[in-house]
Each structure stands twice: as C-alpha cells, then as structure tokens.
Amino acid sequence: MQKPPKLREARFDDHPRIAALAAKFRLYVEDYTPWTHLWNNNPAYREIQGKYPIGWVLETVEGELAGYLGNIPMSYELGGRKLLAATTRAWVVDTPYRAYSPLLLATYFQQRNVDLFLSTTVNSQSEAAYSSFQSTRVPRGVWDRALFCITSYPGFVASYMRRRSGTFGRSTIYPLSAGLFLVDLFQGRRLPRPRNAVSIVPCPGFDERFQLFWESLRTVKSNVLLADRSPQALDWHFKLFLEKKRAWIYVAVQKNTISAYSIFLRYDYPEIGLTRVRLVDFQCLDTALSSDVLLSMLHTAFDRCRRESIHMLELIGVQHELENRLTDASLRNRPLGSWLYFYKTNNADLARQLNDPNVWEPSLFDGDSSL
C-alpha cells in the first residue's frame, strides 16, 4: 500500500519534476519559459494573479512528485457579462498513485471564483472521469471525429505506412498515392467552392486592426459565449506558434478594416513523419457570408499546404451547417476516440443559458486545444 500523497498548489519551480513525470507517460510539457508564459503573459491571469492557482500537484511523503493537473484561466463574455473560465492542462499521475487522480480533478472543479470550466482535450481514458463530475458535452459542433483533405498524397501514404507497419518500400509510395488520388478524384472528394468569391490575404500578426475587429465582434456576437479575442489575448495565445512560424493568419479586408480572420496551426506527428495543418479559429462579422468566407480561407490554406508539401489539412469541431456542406463534398474523416469538448458551470442561471446550442460557437481556440 502506498502512503497517501499530499495535495498542494503547483509552483513554477515544480516545472522540472512536472516535465519529467509527463515525459514518463509520453505527455508533452513545454520548456520552462514557454510553460510559464501560459500564466505570466496571460491577460486573464494578470487580472487575478495571487488569487488563482496555476494547478495542483500530488507529492509523496518522500517529496517526489506523483501527479499534476494544470489550471489555465481564460476570459469569456456572454450577453455583456464577463466570465472567468478555467481549462485543464496536462493531467498526469504516476502509476502507483492512480487512485488519487480524481482528487486533482475534484479540486479543479471546486474553484469558487471560476464561472465556467472548459475541457477541450478530453480523451477516451479521461472522458468517464469528467462525466463523473457532471461535466457535459458541448451541445454544438462535431467533436468526436475530424474531417480532412489530403494535400500531399505521397507524404500522406508514406506516413500511413509507417504507422501501420513501421517499414515500407519507397517504390510502392507513388503507385499507392496515385491510386488514392484517383479514388478521391472519382468520388469527388474536394473542398466545395464558395458561392461568392472572397479575397483573402495573409497577415503576419495581430496588429491594431484586430482591436477594432474585436470591438465589433463583441457587439455582433453579444448573445454568443465568446472568448476574449483582443489583440493582447490573441498575441498571448499564439505567440509561441508565431515565433516558430507554425501559425498562419488570414484576413478578409474591406475598406482597410478586417471583416473576418482565420488562424491555422501546424499539428505534425513526427513519430510517423506526418505533417498537417488544422483550422483552430475563424471569426466573421457578417454571419450571412461566413460560410463563403470560411471556404475561401480553407482553399487558401489548402493551396499553401500543397505548395509546401504538407500532407493534410484538418478540421475538428466543425459546426453542423458547414459539416453538412463538407459531407456532401465527401471529405475524408477519422474518429477521435472520444468527445473532446466538455464544459461545466456551478451557476444555475448560466447553466440554463448554456443549454441552448445557439449560445455556442465552439472551436479549437477554446480551452487549451491550441495553446
């Protein structure tokens, strides 16, 4: 029998032991500087610093780290009301202490100053635990499968064969990729074209135009649960991706002002040599044109993937309206193993509001999916 570990709030100087514990179970934790960036440069954390734990650890009587759960704050708005949301990060517990895993999650859900709990990276192993704390599936979007387009058939086939068998003959890649291309061609697997052409241009960062866009977005979507998308919040959220040139920002511009933007991130799978890009956020001020604008941005990203020989373009959490359009186009899909996006609130009035699917526009910007 293991002696019960002690639960305490995590500290920044716990990082080396947290990273070592995570690595033991092949879970990625950033180096110290980008890890502390999740809080130190976080606009939501700066407002409540000193009143909000960065997470919790389980510590053995010998002083070893046996478990960790990160706790990242994010600002949201709904109907003019500002909300504090918390999202989990890197839940990991050493094997002899797995019985104490729920203690970390229970402590997370017991935070009294948090309005909304968002968990957007739930997997098949943790889904039951989140459900046991009355955390609920988000009521909009498709969060248990991904839609994708193959943008480099030879690279995609090579990565697939590495995953299936670990070895493959290079002479077989091109015949197989040509066959796969022809199958997709005959079955009409392609992104649908927008009904109205929209001019899309790349953007290097979040400049002053994004402040005006954010102010307009708050008005247009005042009845939608909306994460803070001010330039400061966007810059914090995507800073590390931008520094590594792993983020693509596209905008639609009308009269020198932004009318829509999209953000794509690299999510490669190095173990099998797969390169891929995911859409993580899209916002448009004109809801009537949003589908055409998004399709134009997807085509722009698709063309860039082909130019740079990236293997696939992926969509997760697609809204039902767009999914129907993409399903009609016979896009490929893959199961994710579980529903990724769960939420909970302890406020009865807020819970009633969030029961309405129309209040939601969930995306991979929420939670820690794109941090």
C-alpha positions as CSV (number, residue, x, y, z in Angstrom):
1,M,0.0,0.0,0.0
2,Q,1.3,3.4,-0.9
3,K,1.1,6.2,1.7
4,P,-1.4,8.9,0.6
5,P,0.3,11.7,-1.3
6,K,-0.2,15.3,-0.2
7,L,-2.2,17.7,-2.4
8,R,-0.9,21.2,-2.8
9,E,-0.9,24.1,-5.3
10,A,1.7,23.8,-8.0
11,R,4.5,26.3,-8.2
12,F,6.7,27.4,-11.1
13,D,9.7,25.8,-9.5
14,D,7.9,22.4,-9.8
15,H,8.4,22.5,-13.6
16,P,11.4,20.1,-13.9
17,R,9.6,17.4,-11.9
18,I,6.3,18.0,-13.8
19,A,8.1,17.7,-17.1
20,A,9.9,14.5,-16.0
21,L,6.6,12.9,-14.8
22,A,4.8,13.9,-18.0
23,A,7.7,12.5,-20.2
24,K,7.4,9.2,-18.4
25,F,4.0,8.8,-19.9
26,R,4.9,10.4,-23.3
27,L,3.0,13.5,-22.4
28,Y,4.5,16.8,-23.7
29,V,5.2,19.7,-21.3
30,E,7.0,22.8,-22.6
31,D,10.3,24.0,-21.5
32,Y,10.3,26.4,-18.5
33,T,9.9,29.7,-20.4
34,P,7.0,28.7,-22.7
35,W,5.4,26.9,-19.8
36,T,5.4,29.9,-17.5
37,H,4.2,32.0,-20.5
38,L,0.8,30.3,-20.2
39,W,0.3,32.3,-17.0
40,N,2.8,35.1,-16.7
41,N,1.8,36.7,-20.1
42,N,-1.8,35.6,-19.9
43,P,-4.1,38.7,-19.8
44,A,-6.8,36.8,-17.8
45,Y,-4.2,35.5,-15.2
46,R,-2.7,39.0,-14.7
47,E,-6.1,40.3,-13.5
48,I,-6.4,37.6,-10.8
49,Q,-2.7,36.8,-10.1
50,G,-2.3,35.7,-6.5
51,K,-5.9,34.5,-6.3
52,Y,-5.7,31.8,-8.9
53,P,-3.6,28.6,-8.7
54,I,-1.6,27.5,-11.7
55,G,-2.5,23.9,-10.9
56,W,-2.1,21.3,-8.3
57,V,0.4,18.5,-7.6
58,L,0.4,15.3,-5.6
59,E,3.6,15.0,-3.5
60,T,4.7,11.8,-1.8
61,V,6.0,11.7,1.8
62,E,9.5,11.3,0.3
63,G,9.0,14.6,-1.6
64,E,8.6,13.0,-5.1
65,L,6.0,14.4,-7.5
66,A,3.3,11.8,-8.1
67,G,0.7,13.8,-10.0
68,Y,-0.1,17.1,-11.7
69,L,-3.0,19.0,-13.2
70,G,-2.6,22.4,-14.8
71,N,-5.1,25.2,-14.4
72,I,-5.2,28.0,-17.0
73,P,-7.6,31.0,-16.8
74,M,-9.3,32.5,-19.9
75,S,-11.7,35.4,-20.2
76,Y,-15.1,35.0,-21.8
77,E,-18.2,37.1,-22.4
78,L,-21.9,36.3,-22.7
79,G,-24.6,38.9,-23.0
80,G,-22.4,41.7,-21.8
81,R,-21.3,39.7,-18.7
82,K,-17.6,38.9,-18.2
83,L,-16.9,35.3,-17.2
84,L,-13.8,33.7,-15.9
85,A,-13.2,30.3,-17.4
86,A,-10.7,27.7,-16.3
87,T,-9.2,25.0,-18.5
88,T,-7.3,21.9,-17.5
89,R,-3.8,21.2,-18.8
90,A,-1.6,18.0,-18.7
91,W,-3.4,15.8,-16.2
92,V,-0.9,13.1,-15.3
93,V,-0.5,10.8,-12.3
94,D,2.2,8.2,-11.7
95,T,1.0,4.6,-11.8
96,P,1.2,3.7,-8.1
97,Y,-1.0,6.7,-7.2
98,R,-3.6,6.5,-9.9
99,A,-6.3,6.0,-7.3
100,Y,-5.7,9.7,-6.3
101,S,-6.3,11.0,-9.8
102,P,-9.9,12.2,-9.1
103,L,-8.6,14.3,-6.2
104,L,-6.8,16.6,-8.7
105,L,-9.9,16.9,-10.9
106,A,-12.2,17.4,-7.9
107,T,-10.0,20.3,-6.7
108,Y,-10.2,21.9,-10.1
109,F,-14.0,21.8,-10.2
110,Q,-14.2,23.1,-6.6
111,Q,-12.8,26.6,-7.6
112,R,-15.3,29.1,-6.3
113,N,-14.1,32.1,-8.3
114,V,-14.5,30.3,-11.7
115,D,-17.7,30.7,-13.7
116,L,-17.1,28.2,-16.4
117,F,-14.9,25.0,-16.6
118,L,-13.8,24.1,-20.2
119,S,-12.0,20.9,-21.1
120,T,-11.3,20.6,-24.8
121,T,-8.7,17.8,-24.9
122,V,-10.6,15.0,-23.2
123,N,-9.6,11.6,-24.4
124,S,-11.0,8.1,-24.1
125,Q,-9.2,7.5,-20.8
126,S,-10.4,10.7,-19.1
127,E,-13.9,11.0,-20.5
128,A,-15.6,9.0,-17.8
129,A,-13.8,11.0,-15.1
130,Y,-15.0,14.3,-16.5
131,S,-18.5,12.9,-16.8
132,S,-18.5,11.7,-13.2
133,F,-18.1,15.4,-12.1
134,Q,-21.2,16.3,-14.1
135,S,-19.1,17.9,-16.9
136,T,-21.3,17.9,-20.1
137,R,-20.6,17.6,-23.8
138,V,-20.7,20.9,-25.6
139,P,-24.0,20.9,-27.5
140,R,-22.8,22.2,-30.8
141,G,-20.3,21.0,-33.3
142,V,-18.9,17.6,-34.0
143,W,-16.1,16.7,-31.5
144,D,-15.6,13.0,-31.9
145,R,-14.3,13.0,-35.5
146,A,-12.1,15.1,-37.7
147,L,-12.7,16.0,-41.4
148,F,-9.6,16.3,-43.5
149,C,-8.2,16.8,-47.0
150,I,-5.1,15.1,-48.3
151,T,-2.8,17.8,-49.7
152,S,0.3,15.7,-50.5
153,Y,-0.6,12.1,-51.4
154,P,3.0,10.7,-51.4
155,G,3.7,12.1,-48.0
156,F,0.4,11.0,-46.6
157,V,0.8,7.5,-47.9
158,A,4.3,7.2,-46.5
159,S,3.2,8.3,-43.0
160,Y,0.3,5.9,-43.1
161,M,2.5,3.0,-44.0
162,R,5.0,3.9,-41.2
163,R,2.1,3.9,-38.7
164,R,0.7,0.6,-39.9
165,S,3.9,-1.4,-40.4
166,G,6.9,0.8,-39.5
167,T,8.6,-0.2,-42.7
168,F,7.7,0.3,-46.3
169,G,9.2,0.1,-49.8
170,R,9.7,3.5,-51.3
171,S,9.0,2.1,-54.7
172,T,5.4,1.5,-53.6
173,I,4.6,5.0,-52.4
174,Y,4.0,6.6,-55.8
175,P,1.8,3.9,-57.2
176,L,-0.3,3.8,-54.0
177,S,-0.5,7.6,-53.8
178,A,-1.6,7.8,-57.4
179,G,-4.3,5.3,-56.8
180,L,-5.5,7.1,-53.7
181,F,-5.6,10.4,-55.7
182,L,-7.7,8.8,-58.4
183,V,-10.1,7.4,-55.8
184,D,-10.6,10.8,-54.3
185,L,-10.9,12.3,-57.8
186,F,-13.6,9.9,-58.9
187,Q,-15.5,10.1,-55.6
188,G,-15.5,13.9,-55.8
189,R,-13.6,14.4,-52.5
190,R,-12.7,18.1,-52.7
191,L,-13.4,21.3,-50.8
192,P,-16.6,22.9,-52.1
193,R,-16.2,26.2,-53.8
194,P,-17.7,29.3,-52.2
195,R,-20.8,30.7,-53.9
196,N,-19.3,34.1,-53.8
197,A,-15.6,34.8,-54.3
198,V,-13.9,36.5,-51.3
199,S,-10.4,38.0,-51.4
200,I,-8.2,36.5,-48.7
201,V,-4.8,37.8,-47.7
202,P,-2.1,36.6,-45.2
203,C,-1.4,38.6,-42.1
204,P,1.9,38.4,-40.1
205,G,0.5,39.2,-36.7
206,F,-2.2,40.8,-34.6
207,D,-1.9,44.5,-35.4
208,E,-4.1,47.4,-34.4
209,R,-6.8,46.5,-36.8
210,F,-7.7,43.5,-34.6
211,Q,-8.7,45.8,-31.8
212,L,-11.4,47.4,-33.9
213,F,-12.4,43.9,-35.1
214,W,-12.7,42.7,-31.6
215,E,-14.9,45.6,-30.5
216,S,-17.2,44.9,-33.5
217,L,-17.3,41.2,-32.8
218,R,-18.4,41.7,-29.2
219,T,-21.4,43.7,-30.5
220,V,-22.3,41.3,-33.3
221,K,-22.0,38.2,-31.1
222,S,-23.2,39.6,-27.8
223,N,-25.5,36.6,-27.4
224,V,-22.8,34.1,-28.0
225,L,-20.3,32.7,-25.5
226,L,-17.2,34.4,-26.8
227,A,-13.6,34.1,-25.6
228,D,-11.5,37.2,-25.4
229,R,-10.1,37.8,-28.8
230,S,-8.5,41.2,-28.2
231,P,-5.1,41.7,-29.9
232,Q,-3.4,41.1,-26.5
233,A,-5.2,37.8,-25.9
234,L,-4.6,36.6,-29.4
235,D,-0.9,37.5,-29.2
236,W,-0.6,35.6,-25.9
237,H,-2.5,32.6,-27.2
238,F,-0.5,32.2,-30.4
239,K,2.8,33.8,-29.5
240,L,4.9,30.6,-29.4
241,F,3.4,29.3,-32.7
242,L,4.1,32.6,-34.4
243,E,7.7,32.6,-33.1
244,K,8.3,29.2,-34.6
245,K,6.5,30.1,-37.8
246,R,3.9,27.4,-37.2
247,A,0.8,29.7,-37.4
248,W,-0.9,31.1,-40.4
249,I,-3.2,34.1,-40.1
250,Y,-5.6,35.0,-43.0
251,V,-7.9,38.0,-43.1
252,A,-10.6,39.3,-45.3
253,V,-10.4,43.1,-45.5
254,Q,-13.0,45.7,-46.5
255,K,-12.1,49.4,-46.7
256,N,-8.8,48.8,-44.7
257,T,-10.7,47.1,-41.8
258,I,-10.8,43.4,-41.0
259,S,-14.2,41.7,-41.7
260,A,-13.1,38.2,-40.9
261,Y,-10.0,36.2,-39.9
262,S,-8.9,32.6,-39.6
263,I,-5.9,31.0,-37.8
264,F,-4.3,27.7,-38.8
265,L,-1.7,25.9,-36.8
266,R,0.8,23.1,-37.5
267,Y,0.0,19.9,-35.7
268,D,2.6,17.5,-37.0
269,Y,3.0,13.9,-36.0
270,P,6.8,13.4,-36.1
271,E,6.8,9.8,-35.0
272,I,5.4,8.7,-38.3
273,G,6.6,11.7,-40.4
274,L,3.1,13.2,-40.9
275,T,2.8,16.9,-41.4
276,R,-0.6,18.6,-41.0
277,V,-2.4,21.9,-40.5
278,R,-5.5,22.5,-38.5
279,L,-8.0,25.3,-38.5
280,V,-8.2,26.5,-34.9
281,D,-10.2,29.7,-35.1
282,F,-12.5,31.6,-37.5
283,Q,-14.5,34.7,-36.9
284,C,-16.6,36.7,-39.3
285,L,-18.6,39.9,-38.7
286,D,-21.1,39.2,-41.4
287,T,-22.8,35.9,-40.5
288,A,-24.7,35.7,-43.8
289,L,-21.3,35.5,-45.6
290,S,-19.4,33.4,-43.1
291,S,-19.6,30.1,-44.9
292,D,-18.3,31.6,-48.2
293,V,-15.6,33.5,-46.3
294,L,-14.5,30.3,-44.4
295,L,-14.5,28.2,-47.6
296,S,-12.3,30.9,-49.3
297,M,-9.9,30.7,-46.4
298,L,-9.8,26.9,-46.4
299,H,-9.0,27.0,-50.1
300,T,-6.2,29.5,-49.4
301,A,-4.7,27.2,-46.7
302,F,-5.2,24.1,-48.9
303,D,-3.2,25.7,-51.7
304,R,-0.4,26.7,-49.3
305,C,-0.3,23.1,-47.9
306,R,0.1,21.8,-51.5
307,R,2.9,24.3,-52.2
308,E,4.8,23.4,-49.0
309,S,4.1,19.7,-49.4
310,I,2.2,19.5,-46.1
311,H,0.3,16.2,-46.1
312,M,-3.1,17.1,-44.8
313,L,-5.5,19.9,-43.8
314,E,-7.7,19.0,-40.9
315,L,-10.9,20.4,-39.3
316,I,-12.2,19.5,-35.8
317,G,-15.4,20.7,-34.1
318,V,-17.0,21.7,-37.4
319,Q,-20.4,23.4,-36.9
320,H,-23.3,21.2,-38.3
321,E,-24.2,23.7,-41.1
322,L,-20.7,23.7,-42.5
323,E,-20.2,19.9,-41.9
324,N,-23.3,19.2,-44.0
325,R,-21.7,21.1,-46.8
326,L,-18.4,19.4,-46.4
327,T,-20.0,16.0,-46.0
328,D,-21.8,16.5,-49.3
329,A,-18.3,17.0,-50.8
330,S,-17.3,13.6,-49.4
331,L,-14.3,14.8,-47.4
332,R,-12.4,12.1,-45.6
333,N,-12.9,11.7,-41.8
334,R,-11.2,9.9,-39.0
335,P,-12.6,9.0,-35.5
336,L,-11.0,10.8,-32.5
337,G,-11.7,8.1,-29.9
338,S,-13.9,10.3,-27.7
339,W,-15.8,13.6,-27.5
340,L,-13.1,16.2,-26.9
341,Y,-15.1,19.2,-25.6
342,F,-16.8,19.1,-22.2
343,Y,-18.0,22.0,-20.0
344,K,-19.4,22.6,-16.6
345,T,-20.7,25.6,-14.6
346,N,-21.9,25.7,-11.0
347,N,-24.1,28.7,-11.7
348,A,-27.7,27.7,-12.3
349,D,-28.6,30.7,-14.5
350,L,-25.5,30.3,-16.6
351,A,-26.2,26.6,-16.9
352,R,-29.7,27.3,-18.3
353,Q,-28.2,29.7,-20.9
354,L,-25.5,27.2,-22.0
355,N,-28.1,24.5,-22.6
356,D,-29.1,26.4,-25.7
357,P,-26.9,25.3,-28.6
358,N,-27.3,28.7,-30.3
359,V,-25.3,30.3,-27.4
360,W,-22.2,28.3,-28.5
361,E,-19.7,28.8,-31.3
362,P,-17.0,26.4,-30.0
363,S,-13.7,26.0,-31.7
364,L,-10.2,24.8,-31.0
365,F,-9.5,28.3,-29.7
366,D,-11.3,27.3,-26.6
367,G,-9.6,25.6,-23.7
368,D,-6.0,24.5,-24.2
369,S,-6.5,22.9,-27.6
370,S,-4.4,25.5,-29.4
371,L,-2.0,26.5,-26.6
